Amino acid sequence: MKFYAKNNQIINWAEFPMLRISIGFIVGIYINQVCNCTIHVLLATSAIMFLFSIVLYCSRSNSKMRARLLSSLLLSMVLVFGMIRVGLKNISGTPTHANGEVNTEVGVVGKITEEIKENSRFSTVIDILSYDQESDRGRVFVYFSVKDSLIDYEKGDIIRIKGKIITLKDNANPMAFNYKDYLKFKGIERQVFLKEKSHHLVFKKKNSVFTITDQIRNWALGIFNKRLKNKDHLAVASAMVLGYREYLSKELYNTFSETGAVHVLAVSGLHVGIICMIFIALFNRWRNDGPLYKSIQFVVLLFVVWSYALITGGSPAVLRAAVMFTFLLIGRLWFRGANIYNILAFSALCLLIYNPYLLFQLSFQLSYLALISILFFQPIIERWWDTKHWIFTRLWQLTTVSIAAQILVFPISIYYFHSFPSYFILSGIAAVFLATFILVMGLMVLAFDSVLLIGDWCADLYCLLINLFVSIITSIQNLPFHSFDQIYFSQQSLITLYLGLGFIMFLINVKPRSYKDKLYTKVKRIRIAKVVILSCIIFLLVNNLAFSKRVRNNQKLIVYDIFKGSLIDVFIENTVYSMQSTELDSKKVSYAASSYRIYNGSKHFEELSLLDSIQQSSLKVIDTATLLFKNRYIVFMDKLDLVHGVIPCFSDILLVTNGTTQLPYDFLKVHTAVKVVLDNSLDYSVRNKWIKECKNRGISIHDIRKDGVFII
Amino acid sequence: MNWFWDNILLKREDRVGLLLFCFVLFIFLAIKWYLLVIYDPTEGRASTQYSSNFEYTSLESQQVRKINNTTYSPPPKIKDQKEKETNENFSPSYSEQTKRFEFDPNTLSEDSLLSLGIGRYAASNIVKYRSKGGRFIDPSDLQKIYGLDSLVILDLIPYVQIKKSSKSVKSSYTYASRNFTKKPEVALASIHLNRADTTTLMTLKGIGPVYAKRIVKFRNSLGGFFSIDQIGEVWGISDSLFQAIRPYLSVDPNLFSKKNINEMDKTALVKHPYIDWKKAKILVKYRKMHGPFKSIDEIKKMHGIEPSFADTLAFYFEVQ
């Protein structure tokens, strides 16, 4: 697709009327997320704007000013609507009562909106209906008591619970994944830990569209469970065909994500497209151009697409694909086809009107970026090589799709995941090519399940197919240098990169068509674009230099905030010395610390043990309980019993960590500390004793549970 | 500035379209705003004050119960302090204006309905519904009443107590009692399956009159239980319920009389739950061809009958 800009326009807006509207809406959502305006004011503003624009529209004058005014008014109105929509969403998440923080137990009636999950304890999410007999709203994360061994509620049941409802805690560690924000954009802002037996059923669920789709999904899962004996096969099949990811093991998921093929495990536009293609192919068998036939085809395709979207759980990518296909089909049926960018923009607008928080969800961002990237870059790259043989043509197409998709996706995926798969082309070809077969075969397994023999054959063949897929992906993972790890990307460089990419896209589009164009505006703008791209590259380089300089001068000690555990990292240049309590599992550690380690550019990892001797300019082990760091004596309280009888008499920083039960009274009589750091692993009573004693002696305290992480 | 205007300017038809789109969006947002901010579903309900602490003691509840003697049933007996606490946990906040008591919507008078916190309009609708021949069979049938607030219904449901029918009162099934009353603790392995009657069985948690009856019926048709696991075969008893009651059961396999397999014809055999038509046919045919069974082990040798099944039959049949 080519679109040449006219006059002073960035792109030719007239061809994509929806584009500006969607951009306005998105900007509105961002603005209100930052400044949070009052809804009443915004509504009144939009009403006034609306009336004014009607007056302008009806006025007879035909001046240039009127057109300009009306256009800007309408566009800014869309922006205000975006602000209102996200404001309304913010309201619907917060309770009407101010008792979010009150420390009394309240009775809450609510509807279960997610399947019950079982980890160490059962948990689910409920939509509040009433709160102490008054109507209320919002969502609550419910954790059932550990003692309740069996919770057999279903999604859609209405239950009554009783407990203290508290707001979610902020994540305390620097750079770590912000779970609170993540849940907020899913509409959950509070949680409750129930005591034993403080919940009961009010209504059994009623049948609705969603229960039917759930039933279909459970039926299909049952068949897969019966047919596929291998656990990995079952996980891949249920994730790819049904969008059910509970069976996926951590290792399998890592294999896929490290090779860059993880996107096929989440049901997305690719899958919806394949399903749609199958049905279109079926329809083309009986080619007929009558209007009735066309409408029947339209209705059937629409039904298939939407029921598939609902069965697979309605993730943003699937919803996007379903909305897009709906409009594509409408365009095909009633109009002379429609512009794909327009449909893309309109589907984004529809989804954001439905739920503006989608904008902040990674799956939404990735889905749209990938599609824009494929639509824009794929035709350009495809033109680079012109093959004659059909096999090479197909292969080249698949390759270009994988390359094109990565162009706009890689900055954001590196920003979030800090790694980049190096063989993404290989895995991309395998994934897209085999995903088609796996999806089709999966549907065949489901269809022929009850047929004798054919059902068995299908299942056997299906196992082989999935086996092939998994082994290809695993062998790609086993190749040397399969991924670049530990890449740090700051927010500035992310924005700069997208700015640069945007101008590159602009540059590709703007081609001077006539001599006149060349002489005046076009050349000037191409020059501007080139300058901007160049300055973006320079900025990135400078940023990178600054980062490596920061790493070279890096000297930091950090005590993380981890519940019931302690983790201490010492960063020196690109090495991290780490000390952790023994019972801490690796999941908690990586959750708290991995991002910060990447932020500090740490390439080498070493256990910090005070039994070894480390002699560096800034880090020295003095004895088994004392460390000299940046010319400060740091004493570890929990290691003191290893020093037989000798207690150091002075410390700059006294770390009371690792769940130690030693009390301050006798110790502080013989020891002078400048600062005491209390970790989150300490028991409540021990911590209180330390705080009290330190206050008596006038020693400054850093309590990690209250003051956050400790960094020097 | 020209640059700015060129990027902002809309085509004539786009302007019209966008104006219409804005109109629709504005109405949508305004409705959403009204529902979220202005509209209050609790409006029109009897105004109620809610006390923050839960003071629903058993004494008060008894007093309340006495108000409507039409559906008076003895309150659940509270044995010790612990049970009392769990009972209190679930009583919602209680104030003087609205009273909560167990009631039967099929018989309760309009005044008492009002005192429950049901609005006048909804209460009169309930009376109308009954006078037209409507009946509440399930607590959730309250949702059928027009004008009755859904939140009130959610609160009232634990207190709804519906008598099955005035003529044949078999059991007073109480929704609340199902959830809130604890049956007296039963000692482990204290219920002898082959001796227990329905009343004894009903002391078990999770076993009501229906299940108890089914168990006894199953026992009678079998001739007796030889293993606790057979309780799981009673129709309707789920695995979780079976696992829950299992520790309290015990069984004495010598307690029942065995039947003589040689004297039974096809119809008599089929009455036994473990023998279907096919097996009865095989048994009778075998007897016809080989003469009466000499020992019960002979069944094992028969074609078409699994050895494990033959072992089971050995508990119920003998050869004379």
Interface residues (C-beta under 8 A of the other chain):
Chain A: N7 N8 Q9 I10 W13 A14 P17 R20 I21 I39 L43 S46 A47 F50 S53 I54 Y57 A67 R68 L70 S71 S72 L74 L75 M77 V78 F81 I84 R85 L88 I91 S92 T104 G107 V109 L129 S130 D132 Q133 E134 S135 R137 L150 D152 I158 R160 K162 K197 S198 H200 V202 F203 I353
Chain B: N2 W3 W5 D6 N7 I8 L9 L10 K11 D14 R15 V16 G17 L18 L19 F21 C22 F23 L25 F26 F28 L29 A30 K32 W33 L36 V37 D40 P41 T42 T48 Y50 S52 N53 T86 N89 F90 P92 S93 S140 S150 L151 L154 D155 I157 P158 N179 S240
